Amino acid sequence: MERPPSTESEDGTRPKADLRRGGSLGGRAPFRPRRFPERQKRGEEAKHRAGEQRNRIITLGRFLADIAEWEWPDAPARRLVFTRDIPKLPRPLPRYLPPDQARALLAALETSPNRLRADALLLLPATGMRIGELLNTRMSEVNLREKRITIIEAQKTRVGRVVYLGEDACKALKVWLKRREPEKEYLFYGQGRQRLSYTAVRVRFAKYLEAAGLLHKGYSLHCLRHTCATELLNAGMRLECLQQLLGHSSIEMTRRYARLTDNTRREEYFRAMARIERGESHGHYRRDLELPPVLEAQELLRPHH
């Protein structure tokens, strides 16, 4: 039986096939990568997100300004990129679970026989941790006596912080600590691996949402962090304290939750609307009102999109 001709060259190396033109190697059919239209569509859409557009336009504007300052021959004679050309980033409100839906989800978690993933999920709305931070938590970073967890390095900001454990969280954590294997390094771990995987938690989270009748809502794991922040603000926590607890680098990030829980704005609206509905919107009720101080006026006039 004759052997097929060798595809090796004289120096012992194999020639590269021109796959782009349908070439083959050793008589084999040319490699044709599989195409995933949906994945390609998502990738194309991701390229045109507002954040990426903004960064590209800013970079272009700085480049043009630099070459004009360096007096390059090809530099444009006039300014081409202006502030109005930079797209504004979207500022959506954080998605959180209303109290009745949060209670339904907690009931599904508390009755689950799979305590590993259920207890992990119970800590998210109780501490405000990111899911990655929770999965990276080591036993040495948990202090039940002081009711706190130390995050050595935050997943997003690379800055450490401390989060605290309420009574319900401590109770759930104590139950889990009695069941877990003491030799494991991480607080939550998976089968045959050091840490519990994100995929395992996400899949189980979807099952709990289904059990609570909330699967159609499209909640993500990060919504549990938003739920914690919203409830803490509703309970009276100051914005500056919440910023430190969540690990936000800017107070503006934390202020998004204030747009959800601004009871003062709500009361002002219904008070004014009641006057309008009573036919008192012709200025008679304004004569006894005093203008707020300058600082309060600036706060009231802060844009809320």
KOLKE-425050 format. One record per residue (C-alpha): residue in three letters; x, y, z. Coordinates in steps of 0.1 Angstrom, whole numbers, plus 2048, in hexadecimal, padded with zeros to 3 digits. Layout:
// KOLKE-425050
ALAXYZ;...
This chain:
// KOLKE-425050
MET800800800;GLU80F8217F6;ARG81483C810;PRO80685E808;PRO8208787FE;SER83088A81A;THR8258AD821;GLU8468B6832;SER8608CB821;GLU8848C481F;ASP88C8D4840;GLY8728BF851;THR8578DA856;ARG8348D9849;PRO8298F3831;LYS80E90B83B;ALA7ED908829;ASP7DD92681A;LEU7BC92282C;ARG7AE943821;ARG7AE9377FD;GLY7A1914804;GLY7C3904804;SER7C88E2815;LEU7E38CF826;GLY7EB8AB81F;GLY7CC8A780A;ARG7B58B1827;ALA7988C8823;PRO7A08EC82B;PHE7988F884E;ARG77990E84F;PRO77191E870;ARG74E91B87C;ARG73993A87C;PHE722944897;PRO70B96088A;GLU6FD9698AD;ARG72096A8BD;GLN72D97F8A0;LYS70F9968A3;ARG71599B8C9;GLY7399A28C2;GLU7329BC8A8;GLU7199CC8BF;ALA7329CC8DB;LYS74A9DF8C6;HIS7329FC8C3;ARG729A008E7;ALA727A238F4;GLY745A1E90B;GLU75CA128EF;GLN750A2D8D8;ARG757A478F2;ASN77AA3A8F9;ARG782A398D4;ILE776A5C8CD;ILE789A6A8EC;THR7A9A588E0;LEU7A5A668BD;GLY7A0A898CA;ARG7BFA878DF;PHE7D3A798C3;LEU7C8A958AB;ALA7D0AAF8C6;ASP7F2AA08CC;ILE7FDA9F8A7;ALA7F0AC38A3;GLU806ACE8C1;TRP824ABB8B2;GLU81EACD891;TRP81DAAD87C;PRO818AB5857;ASP7FAA9E855;ALA7E9AAE873;PRO7C6ABC86C;ALA7C5AE2868;ARG7A7AE5880;ARG798AD289D;LEU784AB4892;VAL778AA48B3;PHE762AB88CB;THR753AB18ED;ARG731AAD8DE;ASP73EA908C8;ILE745A7B8E7;PRO727A648EE;LYS719A64910;LEU71AA43923;PRO6F9A3392C;ARG6EFA36950;PRO6D4A1C956;LEU6C5A17978;PRO6D29F898B;ARG6BB9DB98A;TYR6B19CD9AC;LEU6979B69BA;PRO6799C79CB;PRO6729BC9EF;ASP6579A29E5;GLN66D9929CA;ALA68B9929E1;ARG6789809FC;ALA66C9669E2;LEU6909609D7;LEU69D95D9FB;ALA681944A03;ALA68D92F9E5;LEU6B19319F1;GLU6A9928A15;THR696909A0C;SER6AF8FD9F3;PRO6C08DB9FC;ASN6E08E79E9;ARG6EE8FCA05;LEU7109039F4;ARG7029199D8;ALA6E49259EC;ASP6F9932A08;ALA7109439F0;LEU6F39549E0;LEU6E595FA01;LEU705973A08;LEU7029889E9;PRO6E399D9F3;ALA6EF99DA17;THR7129ABA11;GLY7119BD9EF;MET72F9A99E3;ARG7359A39BE;ILE73297E9B5;GLY75697C9AB;GLU76198A9CD;LEU74C9719DF;LEU7599539CC;ASN77D95F9D3;THR7779629F8;ARG78E94DA0D;MET78693FA2F;SER7A2955A3E;GLU78F974A33;VAL76E96BA46;ASN76B978A69;LEU74A96CA78;ARG75297AA9A;GLU75499DA8C;LYS739995A72;ARG74E9A0A54;ILE760994A35;THR7809A5A2A;ILE7849A9A04;ILE7AA9AB9FF;GLU7A79B89DC;ALA7869C19CB;GLN77F9B09AA;LYS7789D0997;THR78A9ED9A8;ARG7A89D99B7;VAL7A29EB9D8;GLY79B9D79F7;ARG77E9DDA0E;VAL7699CDA2A;VAL7459C1A27;TYR7309B8A45;LEU71899BA4D;GLY6F69A0A5C;GLU6E5987A73;ASP6D4973A57;ALA6F5971A43;CYS708966A62;LYS6EE94BA69;ALA6F093EA46;LEU71593FA46;LYS71892CA67;VAL702910A58;TRP71890DA3A;LEU73990EA4E;LYS72D8EFA61;ARG7288DCA40;ARG7468E7A2C;GLU7678D4A2A;PRO77F8E6A42;GLU79E8DFA2D;LYS7918F4A10;GLU7A1916A0C;TYR7849299FD;LEU763930A0E;PHE74F9209F2;TYR75E9059DC;GLY7538EE9C0;GLN7578C99BA;GLY77A8C19B2;ARG7858E59B1;GLN7919009C9;ARG7769199C3;LEU7519189BA;SER74E922995;TYR739940989;THR72792A970;ALA71B91298C;VAL70D92E9A0;ARG6FD93F982;VAL6EB91F978;ARG6DF91899B;PHE6D493D99E;ALA6BE938980;LYS6AD91A990;TYR6A692E9B0;LEU69794A99B;GLU68193098A;ALA6769229AC;ALA66E9459B8;GLY65A94C997;LEU67396798D;LEU685957970;HIS67396C956;LYS68098C967;GLY6A3986959;TYR6B598E97A;SER6DB98997B;LEU6F1981998;HIS6FC9A5999;CYS6D99B09A0;LEU6DD9A19C3;ARG6F89BB9CA;HIS6E19D69BD;THR6C69C99D4;CYS6DD9CB9F2;ALA6E69EF9EA;THR6C39FA9E4;GLU6B69EBA04;LEU6D29FBA18;LEU6CAA1DA0B;ASN6A5A18A11;ALA6AFA10A35;GLY6C1A31A39;MET6E6A29A32;ARG6F9A47A28;LEU706A48A04;GLU72AA4CA0E;CYS729A2DA24;LEU718A19A08;GLN733A249F0;GLN74EA15A07;LEU73A9F5A0D;LEU7359EF9E8;GLY7589F99DF;HIS74FA139C5;SER76BA2A9BA;SER754A479B5;ILE736A549C8;GLU724A599A7;MET723A339A3;THR712A309C4;ARG6FAA4D9BD;ARG6E9A379A3;TYR6D8A259C0;ALA6CCA469CF;ARG6B9A4C9AF;LEU6A5A2D9B7;THR69FA359DC;ASP69BA5B9DC;ASN67DA5E9F3;THR681A849F5;ARG67BA879CF;ARG65EA709D1;GLU64DA839ED;GLU653AA49DB;TYR643A979BC;PHE624A8A9CD;ARG620AA99E1;ALA622ABF9C2;MET60CAA89AE;ALA5F2AA99CA;ARG5F1ACF9C7;ILE5EDACD9A1;GLU5D1AB59A4;ARG5BFACB9BD;GLY5C2AE89A5;GLU5DBAFB9BA;SER5F6AFD99F;HIS5F2B23998;GLY60CB2F9B0;HIS5F7B369CF;TYR608B1B9E4;ARG62BB289DB;ARG62AB499EF;ASP632B38A10;LEU64EB21A03;GLU672B2AA0A;LEU68EB249F1;PRO6A5B089FC;PRO6C9B10A04;VAL6E2B119E7;LEU6F1AEF9EF;GLU6CFADE9F1;ALA6C4AEF9D1;GLN6E2AE29BF;GLU6DAABF9CB;LEU6B6AC29C1;LEU6C0ACE99E;ARG6D9AB1999;PRO6CFAA0978;HIS6BEA7E97B;HIS6BCA6D95A;
